Amino acid sequence: MNTALRKSGVNVLGDMPWGSHVCMFYESKEDLLDTVGPYFKAGLESNEFCLWAPSEPVTVEEAHLALSRRIPDFHRHLAAGNMEIVPGREWYLEGDRFSRARIIRGWDEKLRGALAKGYDGMRVSGNAFWLHTKHWQDFCDYERQLNNSLEGKPMTVLCTYPMVASGAAEVLEVARAHQLAVARRHGDWQLIEPVPAAAATPTHSLTFREREVLWWAAQGKSAWEIG
């Protein structure tokens, strides 16, 4: 790894360390595209292999068009193999079968291939299509395990969830499964602080706010700016 922090391309996220696993709730398709575009643009500019697994409300064709409008030389990057766009359902499910081990193994294989080709690391994003489906709990378990899987790896993950389809309980469960959760509504950003379940086993020794403060401090922010 050549640097401890990577430019996320997303103002509210700032620079992120490798191994970051964050989620973004979006209000509209434009909110989603206006976040994912700069996120991948920053990755391509930082010699990272990029992979996007979009699903409803964005088709693979719309994903290509959106990134071509937001990333200079996008088609050159695509032709060079610097980025892949794959259908989300095909990436996460085999037929209609869910396998947490298969998905994580897939990320690891992509990462090994990227490193072998000389990329500094990999950044990915996947859009949640499993809300209100039989796969909901399986994917929640997968999101939690992904935190451990990413430790020590030059990889960052941005998971995106539609706000309209997410109930309050789902928002909190998803937020708890990630290191940081944010929401974007018509261009405005908001941090989401999950409320830990009383019976849940803590997965971090630090509180959400303490992790947030350390994140900003690592980027050189002053105490006044963090406050």
C-alpha positions in Angstrom: 0.0 0.0 0.0 1.4 3.4 -0.9 -0.6 5.6 1.4 -2.6 5.1 4.6 -5.6 7.1 3.3 -7.3 7.2 0.0 -9.3 10.0 -1.6 -13.0 8.9 -1.5 -14.2 11.6 -4.0 -17.2 12.1 -1.7 -17.0 15.3 0.4 -18.7 14.0 3.5 -16.4 10.9 3.6 -13.1 12.8 3.0 -10.1 10.5 2.8 -10.7 6.9 3.9 -8.3 4.3 5.1 -8.0 1.0 3.3 -10.5 -1.5 4.7 -13.2 1.0 4.9 -16.8 -0.3 4.6 -19.4 2.5 4.5 -23.0 2.8 3.4 -25.0 5.6 1.8 -28.8 5.9 1.8 -30.0 7.8 -1.2 -33.2 9.6 -1.9 -33.2 9.7 -5.7 -31.4 8.1 -8.6 -29.5 11.3 -9.1 -28.3 11.3 -5.5 -27.0 7.8 -6.1 -25.2 8.6 -9.4 -23.8 11.9 -8.1 -22.1 10.0 -5.3 -20.9 6.9 -7.1 -19.5 8.9 -10.0 -17.0 10.9 -8.0 -16.2 7.9 -5.8 -15.1 5.9 -8.8 -13.4 8.9 -10.5 -11.2 9.3 -7.4 -10.4 5.6 -7.5 -9.3 5.6 -11.1 -7.2 8.7 -10.6 -5.5 6.9 -7.6 -4.5 3.7 -9.6 -7.2 1.6 -8.1 -9.1 -1.1 -9.9 -12.9 -0.2 -9.7 -15.9 -2.5 -9.8 -19.5 -1.4 -9.6 -22.4 -3.9 -9.2 -25.5 -1.7 -9.8 -29.1 -2.9 -9.6 -32.5 -1.2 -9.5 -33.1 1.7 -10.1 -29.9 1.8 -12.2 -29.4 -0.7 -15.1 -25.9 -1.6 -16.4 -26.6 0.5 -19.5 -27.5 3.5 -17.3 -24.4 3.0 -15.2 -22.2 3.2 -18.3 -23.9 6.4 -19.5 -23.8 8.0 -16.0 -20.1 7.4 -15.5 -19.2 8.5 -19.0 -20.8 11.8 -18.2 -18.9 12.1 -14.9 -15.5 10.6 -15.5 -13.2 12.0 -18.2 -11.8 9.2 -20.4 -14.3 6.7 -18.9 -14.4 4.6 -22.0 -10.6 4.4 -22.1 -10.6 3.2 -18.5 -13.2 0.6 -19.4 -11.3 -0.6 -22.4 -8.1 -0.8 -20.4 -9.8 -3.0 -17.8 -9.3 -0.4 -15.1 -13.0 -0.7 -14.2 -15.8 -3.3 -14.5 -19.6 -2.8 -14.3 -21.5 -6.1 -13.6 -25.2 -6.7 -12.9 -25.7 -6.6 -9.2 -28.1 -9.6 -9.0 -25.7 -11.7 -11.0 -22.7 -10.8 -8.8 -24.4 -11.3 -5.5 -26.6 -14.3 -6.3 -26.0 -17.5 -8.2 -29.4 -18.2 -9.8 -31.5 -17.2 -6.8 -29.1 -18.8 -4.3 -27.2 -16.7 -1.7 -23.7 -17.7 -0.6 -21.8 -15.4 1.7 -18.6 -17.3 1.2 -18.9 -17.2 -2.6 -19.4 -13.4 -2.6 -16.4 -12.7 -0.3 -14.3 -15.1 -2.3 -15.3 -13.2 -5.4 -14.0 -9.9 -4.0 -10.8 -11.6 -2.9 -10.2 -13.0 -6.4 -10.8 -9.6 -8.0 -8.4 -8.0 -5.5 -5.6 -10.5 -6.1 -6.0 -10.0 -9.8 -5.9 -6.2 -9.4 -2.7 -6.3 -7.3 -1.1 -8.7 -9.8 -1.7 -6.2 -12.5 0.0 -3.4 -10.6 -3.0 -1.5 -9.1 -2.6 -0.1 -5.6 -5.8 -1.7 -4.5 -9.5 -1.9 -5.3 -12.7 0.0 -4.6 -16.1 -1.4 -5.1 -19.7 -0.4 -4.8 -22.9 -2.4 -4.8 -26.5 -1.3 -4.7 -28.9 -3.1 -2.4 -31.7 -5.0 -4.1 -32.4 -7.4 -1.3 -34.7 -5.1 0.8 -38.0 -6.8 1.5 -36.8 -10.1 0.0 -36.1 -13.5 1.4 -32.4 -12.7 1.2 -32.6 -9.7 3.6 -31.1 -11.4 6.8 -28.5 -13.3 4.8 -27.2 -10.0 3.3 -27.2 -8.3 6.7 -25.0 -11.1 8.0 -22.8 -10.8 5.0 -22.4 -7.0 5.6 -21.3 -7.7 9.1 -18.8 -10.3 8.1 -17.4 -8.1 5.4 -16.0 -5.7 8.1 -13.7 -8.5 9.3 -12.9 -9.7 5.8 -11.6 -6.3 4.8 -9.1 -5.9 7.6 -5.6 -5.5 6.3 -6.7 -5.5 2.6 -6.1 -2.6 0.2 -9.8 -2.3 -0.6 -12.7 0.1 0.1 -16.4 -0.7 -0.2 -19.4 1.7 -0.6 -22.8 0.1 -0.2 -25.8 2.0 -1.4 -29.4 1.6 -0.1 -32.6 3.3 -1.3 -34.0 5.5 1.4 -37.6 5.2 0.2 -37.6 1.4 0.5 -35.7 1.3 3.9 -37.8 1.4 7.1 -36.4 2.8 10.3 -35.4 -0.6 11.7 -33.7 -1.5 8.4 -31.7 1.7 8.4 -30.4 1.1 11.9 -29.6 -2.5 11.2 -27.7 -1.6 8.0 -25.9 1.3 9.7 -24.7 -1.1 12.5 -23.3 -3.4 9.9 -21.0 -0.7 8.5 -18.2 1.4 9.9 -19.9 4.6 8.8 -23.3 5.4 7.5 -24.4 8.6 5.7 -27.6 9.7 3.9 -28.0 12.0 0.8 -31.3 13.7 0.1 -31.4 16.0 -2.9 -27.8 16.9 -2.6 -27.7 17.3 1.2 -25.7 15.0 3.4 -26.4 13.7 6.9 -24.4 11.3 9.2 -26.4 8.4 10.6 -25.5 7.3 14.1 -26.8 3.8 14.7 -28.3 3.0 18.1 -26.8 -0.3 19.3 -29.3 -3.0 20.2 -29.4 -3.7 23.9 -28.7 -7.4 23.5 -26.1 -7.0 20.7 -22.5 -7.9 21.3 -20.4 -4.8 20.6 -18.3 -5.2 17.5 -16.1 -2.1 18.3 -14.3 -1.0 21.4 -15.0 2.6 20.4 -18.3 4.4 20.0 -19.5 5.7 16.7 -18.6 9.3 17.6 -15.1 8.2 18.8 -14.5 6.4 15.5 -15.7 9.4 13.6 -13.4 11.7 15.6 -10.4 9.4 14.9 -11.2 9.3 11.2 -11.2 13.1 10.9 -8.2 13.5 13.1 -6.3 11.1 10.9 -7.0 13.5 8.0 -5.3 16.4 9.9 -8.5 18.2 11.0 -8.2 20.4 14.1 -10.2 19.9 17.3 -12.3 23.0 16.3 -13.0 21.6 12.8 -13.9 18.1 14.2 -16.2 19.7 16.8 
